[in-house]
């Protein structure tokens, strides 16, 4: 595998990085990390041992991806966003055996400075706004904002806010993708030109 690392970055022996992945200034990749192809890990990024990162993932500056986190393909992690892995941390209490797993599904965006409380699943193509605090599972394509985060709409896989009509259908204004809403489940039913 051929990846690139800045001279100031540390990639520990045993870490697996895919082709064309770039590791930028002062990043640290732990020996058990598994990172796919065509990823970009920005300045000051830390990746723990028990972490799986898919292909074409973008992790912006100052993000720590702690043990127990899985990022599927095409996930975007904005600058200084936060993952946790212990629900009730105390400095005087060892809780490494209590890590809660976090799963971020393909195509999801995690905005700058958002916080993902451990033990949740972020759905496919979900969009977490800057500064939001996620404490529960997020549906596919959901647009989440605030503290604590609440859903305020739906996003297309292209990253455009969708206008869901009374019929339950929505069309991406950029690609023409057609979606159908049933309850709190949005599904892509016809692909446009993405």
C-alpha positions as a printed Julia matrix, in Angstrom:
194×3 Matrix{Float64}:
   0.0    0.0     0.0
   1.28   3.44   -0.89
   0.15   6.32    1.32
   1.74   9.69    2.01
   2.63  11.19    5.38
   4.05  14.56    6.32
   7.47  14.29    8.04
   5.94  15.53   11.31
   3.2   12.86   11.3
   3.55   9.6    13.24
   2.19   6.41   11.68
   2.88   3.59   14.14
   4.1    0.25   12.83
   1.13  -2.07   12.28
  -1.31   0.63   11.16
  -3.01  -0.19    7.86
  -3.5    2.7     5.43
  -4.89   2.39    1.9
  -3.49   3.72   -1.35
  -3.43   7.47   -1.92
  -4.3    8.27    1.71
  -2.64  11.43    3.04
  -1.64  12.02    6.66
  -0.88  15.68    7.35
   1.13  17.68    9.92
   1.41  16.37   13.5
  -1.16  13.59   13.02
  -0.76  10.33   14.96
  -2.07   7.0    13.69
  -2.04   4.17   16.26
  -0.74   0.68   15.37
  -4.14  -1.04   15.25
  -5.89   1.56   13.08
  -7.39   0.43    9.75
  -7.79   3.24    7.22
  -9.0    2.86    3.63
  -7.84   4.39    0.35
  -8.03   8.02   -0.76
  -8.52   9.4     2.75
  -7.24  12.73    4.06
  -6.33  13.12    7.73
  -5.68  16.77    8.58
  -3.29  18.51   10.93
  -3.38  17.24   14.5
  -5.65  14.26   13.8
  -5.38  11.28   16.17
  -6.66   7.8    15.24
  -6.87   5.13   17.97
  -6.14   1.4    17.8
  -9.68   0.04   17.63
 -10.79   2.3    14.77
 -11.98   1.39   11.28
 -12.11   4.08    8.58
 -13.46   3.39    5.09
 -12.44   4.81    1.72
 -12.53   8.48    0.69
 -13.01   9.74    4.26
 -12.09  13.37    5.04
 -11.05  14.11    8.63
 -10.31  17.8     9.08
  -7.84  19.38   11.53
  -7.83  18.63   15.26
 -10.15  15.6    15.3
  -9.49  12.59   17.57
 -11.07   9.33   16.42
 -11.04   7.23   19.57
 -11.26   3.46   20.07
 -14.67   2.04   19.23
 -15.43   4.39   16.31
 -16.2    3.13   12.79
 -16.39   5.55    9.87
 -17.75   4.05    6.65
 -16.89   5.28    3.12
 -17.22   8.97    2.16
 -17.67  10.31    5.71
 -16.72  13.95    6.33
 -15.52  14.99    9.81
 -15.39  18.78   10.14
 -12.67  20.71   11.98
 -12.44  20.1    15.73
 -15.5   17.84   15.91
 -15.47  15.44   18.87
 -16.0   11.72   19.36
 -16.27  10.19   22.83
 -16.04   6.55   23.88
 -16.93   6.56   27.59
 -20.43   7.69   28.56
 -19.71   8.67   32.16
 -15.96   9.44   32.46
 -14.19  10.08   35.76
 -10.46  10.62   36.07
 -10.28   8.35   39.13
 -12.34   5.49   37.62
 -10.91   3.23   34.9
 -13.61   2.51   32.32
 -11.71   1.16   29.31
 -13.82  -2.01   29.5
 -16.98   0.11   29.16
 -16.27   1.82   25.81
 -19.43   2.29   23.76
 -19.15   1.79   20.01
 -20.06   4.56   17.58
 -20.91   3.93   13.93
 -21.0    6.62   11.24
 -22.59   5.29    8.05
 -21.46   6.07    4.5
 -21.82   9.58    3.17
 -22.53  11.24    6.53
 -21.27  14.75    7.33
 -20.25  15.71   10.86
 -20.0   19.51   11.0
 -17.29  21.59   12.64
 -17.21  21.44   16.45
 -20.1   18.97   16.73
 -19.95  16.35   19.48
 -20.95  12.71   19.01
 -21.72  11.1    22.38
 -20.6    7.47   22.25
 -22.91   4.55   21.57
 -24.88   6.03   18.68
 -25.28   5.3    14.98
 -25.28   8.17   12.49
 -27.29   7.11    9.43
 -26.25   7.07    5.77
 -25.9   10.58    4.31
 -27.05  12.21    7.56
 -25.92  15.81    8.04
 -24.9   17.0    11.52
 -24.73  20.79   11.73
 -21.8   22.71   13.2
 -21.77  22.66   16.99
 -24.58  20.12   17.37
 -24.5   17.55   20.19
 -25.69  14.08   19.15
 -26.94  11.88   22.0
 -29.11   9.37   20.13
 -29.22   7.52   16.82
 -29.7    9.63   13.69
 -31.79   8.41   10.71
 -30.44   8.22    7.17
 -30.49  11.64    5.41
 -31.54  13.49    8.61
 -30.47  17.12    9.14
 -29.61  17.64   12.81
 -28.8   20.92   14.61
 -28.61  22.31   18.14
 -27.76  21.32   21.7
 -29.05  18.74   22.24
 -29.47  18.04   18.54
 -32.94  17.92   17.0
 -33.95  17.04   13.48
 -35.02  20.02   11.36
 -35.29  18.37    7.96
 -33.71  16.08    5.41
 -30.61  16.32    3.2
 -29.95  14.74   -0.18
 -26.89  12.57   -0.71
 -25.43  15.55   -2.59
 -25.79  17.75    0.53
 -28.82  19.83   -0.47
 -31.72  20.46    1.92
 -34.82  18.67    0.67
 -38.33  20.09    0.44
 -40.63  17.16    1.18
 -44.03  17.62   -0.46
 -47.4   16.52    0.97
 -47.11  13.41   -1.22
 -44.05  12.39    0.81
 -41.72  12.83   -2.14
 -38.76  15.17   -2.5
 -36.34  15.91   -5.33
 -32.72  17.02   -4.92
 -32.46  20.43   -6.62
 -28.96  19.65   -7.87
 -29.03  16.03   -9.06
 -32.71  15.29   -9.58
 -32.57  12.32   -7.16
 -36.06  11.44   -5.94
 -36.71  10.5    -2.3
 -39.77   9.17   -0.5
 -40.56   9.82    3.17
 -42.46   7.18    5.12
 -42.83   7.93    8.84
 -39.33   8.99    9.92
 -37.58   7.03    7.17
 -36.36   8.73    3.99
 -35.41   6.5     1.07
 -33.74   7.26   -2.25
 -36.1    5.8    -4.84
 -34.74   7.18   -8.13
 -31.18   8.27   -8.88
 -30.51  11.44  -10.83
 -27.13  12.53  -12.2
 -24.75  12.41   -9.18
